[in-house]
Amino acid sequence: MSHSKHEIAYLSSLATKMRLVFAINLCALLSTLVLATACVHRPNTKAIRKVKSAAIIGFTVVQPREKPLTGIDNTFKTAAKYYEMVAEQLQTAREWRMTPLKALQPHRDYHELSLKFGTHLLSNDLRPTGILSQEEQVNLSPKQRKSLQKALMVDGLVSVSFVITRRPPSPEGPNAPPLTAKISFDLYAGKQVKSVWHLASLPSENADGPTLPNGLQLADGDERDVAIAISSALGTMLKQRQQDEADKK
């Protein structure tokens, strides 16, 4: 069976296009895999398990940029509630003895670092008075972290941030939480220079709503909605770590 020159040219052109489409799809797949791999940080399980006490030295709640929340009257006071809630959730899930916020704020060593590295610029982001943001604590040197860890008498130093976003319309209807959060987390512990437990922008799983600690006195509306989003994101992270540890046993 013979083909005309026109048919041969057409088939050759078609084959070239198919190879081009395949190459483009392959490049897209490889790019996705590279990006995914770049975001993965294998936790140091051995170092994590040795932690029995910790202090949260970096803390930020990033409000929605397109429309900051207006139902929060006192941002510093509210941020302190969120800080205490996160500390309690970590303490319950990991059985860590957490340094109270009221003990960390006036601590001489931490206060000096806060003055040195804290920008103290006006911002819509939420954090307690005198506490470094997660971005600011990154500027601490390994030596400064080790010195602070020793001064606070803890096994680990935690830095955490939550990026709050408004949830798009959901099939769950009006009962779905109006806000969601992505958590970024670091734990510095042991002799390791880098974070032994690192997560970046982990989204929270859909949940019916976490059980918030008693005594926080959260106002209905934005203040409570943010707390639910934070607790859900942290719960997702802790559940993931628990499952990973169980799989390795």
KAFENGI-V918054 format. One record per helix or strand of 3 or more residues. SS is the DSSP state (@ for helix, = for strand). FROM is the first residue (numbers start at 1). TO is the last residue. If there is no record, write none. Layout:
SS,FROM,TO / SS,FROM,TO
//
This chain:
@,5,39 / @,45,49 / =,53,62 / @,75,94 / @,101,105 / @,108,117 / @,134,137 / @,142,152 / =,156,166 / @,173,175 / =,179,189 / =,197,203 / @,222,247
//
